[in-house]
Amino acid sequence: MKVWLTKYALSSGIEVVEDARIENGRVYPGGKYFSFTVFHLGDDAHDTEVAAIADAEKRRLKKLGSLHKQIAKLERMEFKV
């Protein structure tokens, strides 16, 4: 079955796997992944491209929010000697 992996979307993009095996909501992608590598359908892997893009966008916005918080914290820091 064809699935779209989004677990590493922010670092390597959305990956399409053509011959993934799905059992009980778990995706075993095979290929470059070890045989024991598991992704969860709906969380890290999606059965439609639209769902994968939506999840990747959600991950991107969450990361941007985290980075904005980190920048604000760094801007508030003051070092005194």
C-alpha positions in Angstrom: 0.0 0.0 0.0 1.1 3.5 -0.7 1.7 5.7 2.4 3.1 9.2 3.1 5.5 9.5 6.0 5.6 12.8 7.9 7.5 11.9 11.0 10.7 13.5 9.5 8.9 16.1 7.3 10.7 19.1 8.8 14.1 17.6 8.2 13.8 15.6 5.0 10.3 16.3 3.7 7.3 14.1 3.2 8.4 10.6 2.1 6.3 8.4 -0.1 6.6 4.7 0.4 4.9 2.5 -2.3 5.1 -1.0 -0.7 4.4 -0.4 3.0 2.8 -3.1 5.1 -0.1 -2.0 7.4 -1.2 -4.0 10.4 -3.5 -2.8 13.1 -2.8 0.9 12.4 0.9 0.3 12.3 2.9 1.0 9.2 6.0 -1.1 8.4 7.6 0.8 5.5 10.5 -1.5 4.7 13.0 -0.2 2.2 15.7 2.0 3.8 14.1 1.4 7.2 14.9 -1.5 9.5 12.3 -4.3 9.6 11.4 -3.3 13.2 10.7 0.4 12.3 7.1 1.3 12.9 5.1 4.4 12.1 1.6 4.9 13.3 -1.1 5.5 10.7 -2.7 8.9 11.3 0.2 10.2 13.4 3.5 9.6 11.5 2.1 8.1 8.3 -0.9 8.8 6.2 -2.9 7.0 3.6 -3.6 10.2 1.5 -1.4 12.9 0.3 -3.8 15.6 1.5 -3.7 14.3 5.1 0.1 14.1 4.9 0.4 17.7 3.8 -2.0 18.9 6.5 0.1 17.0 9.1 3.3 18.4 7.8 1.9 22.0 7.9 0.7 21.4 11.5 4.2 20.2 12.5 5.7 23.3 10.8 3.5 25.7 12.6 4.1 24.0 16.0 7.9 24.2 15.4 7.6 27.9 14.4 5.7 28.6 17.7 8.4 26.8 19.6 11.1 28.8 17.9 9.3 32.1 18.5 9.2 31.2 22.3 12.9 30.4 22.2 13.8 33.6 20.5 11.7 35.6 23.0 13.4 33.9 25.9 16.9 34.7 24.4 15.9 38.3 23.8 14.9 38.7 27.5 18.3 37.3 28.7 20.8 39.8 30.1 24.3 39.0 31.1 26.0 41.1 33.7 29.6 41.1 34.8 
